Amino acid sequence: MTAIRAQGAGGQHVNKVSSAIHCRFDIKASSLPEYYKERLLRYNDHRITKDGVIIIKSQNRRSQEQNKLHALERLKEIILAATTPIKRRIASKPKRSSIRKRLDNKTKHSKKKDMRKKISY
C-alpha cells in the first residue's frame, strides 16, 4: 500500500496531505491456492494488469486509514467474485403442450400455403 495525494476538490488541505491509497496485490506471489490464482488471472477486470497485479486506488474517504480499509474491502470483493463457483446450467426439456402447439402451428401454416397453390386436376 502506498499513500498518494488525492485528486479533486478540497482546497489547500488536499495539496499537502497524502490521503489517497494505491493498493497493489500480486496474484502470483500471493498465498492463495493455485486454483484461485488461475481464476483471478483469467478474470476479466480492468484493475488486473497483464503481469497479474491487482491495482486499486481509493480516494473516496477523507482520511488515509478509511481509504486503506476501503481499498482492502474492494480487494476482498474482487477475490471473492473470482473465487465463487460458476453455476452450471441445467438443460430443460420443452413441455408437451408447447411441442404440440408448435407442431399445430406448423401444420396450419403449411395448409395455408397449400391453399395458395394452383389446383391440379
C-alpha positions in Angstrom: 0.0 0.0 0.0 1.2 3.4 -0.9 -0.1 6.8 0.2 -0.5 9.4 -2.6 -2.2 12.8 -2.9 -5.9 12.6 -3.7 -7.4 14.3 -6.7 -10.3 16.7 -6.8 -11.7 19.4 -4.7 -10.6 20.0 -1.1 -8.8 23.4 -1.1 -5.3 23.9 0.3 -5.5 20.9 2.5 -5.6 18.4 -0.4 -2.2 19.7 -1.7 -0.3 18.9 1.4 -1.9 15.6 2.7 -1.5 12.2 1.1 -4.8 10.6 2.0 -5.4 8.5 -1.2 -4.2 4.9 -1.2 -2.7 2.8 -4.0 -3.2 -0.9 -3.1 -1.2 -3.4 -5.2 -1.8 -7.1 -4.8 0.5 -9.5 -6.7 -1.6 -12.6 -7.5 1.3 -14.8 -8.5 3.3 -14.1 -5.3 0.2 -14.4 -3.0 -0.5 -17.4 -0.7 -3.9 -18.1 -2.4 -4.4 -21.7 -3.7 -3.4 -22.3 -7.3 -7.0 -22.8 -8.5 -7.9 -19.3 -7.2 -4.8 -17.7 -8.7 -5.7 -19.1 -12.1 -9.3 -17.9 -11.8 -8.2 -14.4 -10.8 -5.7 -14.2 -13.7 -8.4 -15.3 -16.2 -10.9 -12.9 -14.5 -11.8 -10.0 -16.9 -11.2 -6.9 -14.9 -9.5 -3.6 -15.9 -7.8 -3.4 -12.5 -5.8 -6.6 -13.1 -2.7 -6.0 -15.2 -1.1 -8.4 -17.6 1.6 -9.1 -15.1 -1.0 -10.4 -12.6 -1.1 -7.4 -10.3 -4.4 -6.0 -9.0 -4.2 -2.2 -8.6 -6.9 -0.4 -6.5 -6.9 3.3 -6.0 -9.0 4.5 -3.1 -9.6 8.2 -2.5 -13.2 8.4 -1.6 -12.8 8.9 2.1 -11.2 11.9 3.9 -8.6 10.0 6.0 -5.8 7.7 4.9 -7.0 5.0 7.4 -10.5 4.9 5.9 -9.1 4.8 2.4 -6.9 1.8 3.4 -10.0 -0.1 4.8 -12.0 0.8 1.7 -9.2 -0.5 -0.6 -8.9 -3.7 1.3 -12.7 -4.2 1.1 -12.6 -3.7 -2.6 -9.7 -6.1 -3.0 -11.7 -8.7 -0.9 -14.7 -8.2 -3.2 -12.6 -8.9 -6.4 -11.1 -12.0 -4.9 -14.5 -13.3 -3.7 -16.1 -12.6 -7.1 -13.4 -14.6 -8.9 -13.5 -17.5 -6.4 -17.2 -18.1 -6.3 -18.0 -21.3 -8.3 -19.7 -20.9 -11.7 -23.3 -22.2 -11.7 -23.8 -24.9 -14.3 -26.8 -24.5 -16.5 -29.2 -27.5 -16.3 -30.7 -28.1 -19.7 -34.5 -28.4 -19.6 -36.9 -30.1 -22.0 -39.8 -28.3 -23.6 -43.3 -29.1 -22.3 -45.5 -31.5 -24.3 -48.1 -28.8 -24.7 -45.6 -26.3 -26.2 -44.3 -29.1 -28.6 -47.9 -29.8 -29.6 -48.7 -26.1 -30.1 -45.6 -25.6 -32.3 -46.4 -28.6 -34.5 -50.0 -27.5 -34.8 -48.9 -24.0 -35.9 -46.6 -25.7 -38.5 -49.4 -27.7 -40.0 -51.7 -24.7 -40.1 -49.0 -22.7 -41.8 -48.4 -25.5 -44.4 -52.1 -25.9 -45.1 -52.4 -22.1 -45.7 -49.5 -22.3 -48.2 -51.1 -25.4 -49.9 -54.4 -23.4 -50.3 -52.5 -20.7 -52.3 -51.2 -23.2 -54.8 -52.8 -23.7 -58.2 -55.2 -26.6 -58.3 -54.1 -29.5 -60.4 -56.8 -32.0 -61.6 
